[in-house]
């Protein structure tokens, strides 16, 4: 069974119900353009720190701004559907802003998870999370998998 893909208002209502039943909420975010094992390990780590895992997917324009022309390879709705199919994920939403900060301010997750290419101090949204009393947690394996690296490999001639 796949996790629901919700717009922001639907997500806020769903999380109100989860919190009313005493559950903690973690949020992680990313482009998730071409899924690889690093993404799976990252999401598994994020799911382990709270009762409910929300994954926020960057919208197509924000991926273009962050990653450059030609990206994303996969449209946001399809990336969301793929992430929603993973067992660790409870809710998926797509955000159109360049950063996840506005969504963090609205849903106020107990934990904001980022990958091992960050430290709690270098997470761009750490100040926002501290403002509302949340916690920043680093999850996943050592960052030795990346979509950009995968794309480079795919472009190399086969020998």
C-alpha positions in Angstrom: 0.0 0.0 0.0 1.4 3.4 -1.0 1.5 6.5 1.3 -0.9 9.2 0.3 0.4 12.2 -1.7 -1.2 15.2 -0.1 -1.3 18.9 -0.8 -0.1 21.2 2.0 -3.6 21.7 3.6 -4.4 18.0 3.5 -1.0 17.2 5.0 -1.6 19.7 7.9 -4.9 18.1 8.7 -3.5 14.6 8.5 -0.6 15.5 10.8 -3.0 17.1 13.3 -4.8 13.7 13.5 -1.4 11.9 13.9 -0.3 14.2 16.7 -3.7 13.9 18.4 -3.0 10.2 18.8 0.4 10.9 20.4 2.6 10.3 17.4 5.8 12.2 16.6 6.5 13.5 13.1 9.7 13.6 11.1 10.1 15.5 7.8 12.8 15.0 5.2 13.0 16.5 1.8 14.8 16.2 -1.5 14.7 16.1 -5.3 14.7 12.3 -5.5 15.2 12.6 -9.3 16.7 9.1 -9.9 16.2 6.8 -7.0 19.3 5.0 -5.8 20.3 3.0 -2.7 21.5 6.2 -0.9 17.9 7.5 -1.0 16.6 4.2 0.4 19.1 4.3 3.3 18.3 8.0 3.9 14.6 7.4 4.1 15.0 4.3 6.3 17.1 6.4 8.7 14.6 9.2 8.7 11.7 6.8 9.4 13.6 5.5 12.5 13.6 8.8 14.4 9.8 9.4 14.6 6.5 7.6 14.4 5.4 9.3 11.2 7.6 10.1 8.2 6.7 12.9 5.8 8.7 13.2 2.6 8.6 16.6 0.8 9.6 16.4 -2.8 11.0 19.5 -4.6 8.8 20.7 -7.4 10.1 20.7 -11.0 11.1 24.3 -11.1 12.9 24.2 -7.8 14.9 21.1 -9.0 15.8 23.1 -12.2 17.0 26.0 -10.0 19.0 23.7 -7.8 20.4 21.2 -10.3 20.4 23.0 -13.6 18.7 22.8 -17.0 17.7 19.3 -18.1 16.7 18.4 -14.6 14.6 16.8 -13.2 14.5 13.8 -15.4 11.3 12.6 -13.8 8.4 14.9 -13.2 7.5 15.8 -9.6 4.2 13.8 -9.6 6.0 10.6 -10.7 8.9 11.2 -8.2 6.2 11.5 -5.5 4.5 8.3 -6.5 7.8 6.4 -6.4 8.7 7.7 -2.9 5.1 7.0 -1.7 5.5 3.4 -2.7 8.4 2.9 -0.3 7.3 1.2 3.0 9.0 3.6 5.3 7.1 6.6 4.1 3.8 7.7 5.6 3.0 10.9 3.7 4.4 12.6 0.6 3.9 16.2 -0.5 5.4 18.3 -3.2 6.6 21.8 -2.4 7.3 24.5 -5.0 9.5 26.9 -3.0 13.2 26.8 -3.5 13.7 25.7 0.2 11.6 23.6 2.5 11.6 26.4 5.2 8.0 27.5 4.5 6.7 24.0 4.8 8.7 23.4 8.0 7.1 26.6 9.5 3.6 25.3 8.6 3.8 21.7 9.7 6.4 22.0 12.5 7.7 18.5 12.5 9.3 17.2 15.7 12.4 16.2 13.7 13.8 17.6 10.4 16.1 15.0 8.8 18.9 15.7 6.5 21.6 13.5 4.9 25.2 12.9 6.0 26.5 15.6 3.7 25.3 18.0 6.4 25.9 18.5 10.1 23.1 19.7 12.4 24.8 23.2 12.2 25.1 23.3 8.4 21.5 22.3 7.6 20.1 25.4 5.8 16.8 25.3 7.6 18.2 24.6 11.1 17.3 28.1 12.4 13.7 27.6 11.3 13.6 24.3 13.1 15.1 25.8 16.3 12.6 28.7 16.1 9.6 26.4 16.7 11.5 24.0 19.1 12.1 21.1 16.7 15.3 19.0 16.3 17.6 18.5 13.3 18.9 15.0 12.9 21.4 13.7 10.4 20.4 10.3 8.9 21.5 7.8 6.2 24.7 6.3 5.2 27.9 8.1 4.2 27.2 10.2 1.2 28.9 8.0 -1.4 25.9 7.7 -3.7 24.4 10.6 -5.6 22.1 11.2 -8.5 24.7 13.4 -10.2 27.2 10.6 -10.0 24.7 8.2 -11.4 24.0 10.5 -14.3 27.8 10.8 -15.0 28.1 7.0 -15.1 25.1 6.8 -17.5 26.7 9.3 -19.9 30.1 7.4 -20.1 30.6 5.1 -23.0 30.2 1.5 -22.3 33.5 -0.4 -22.8 
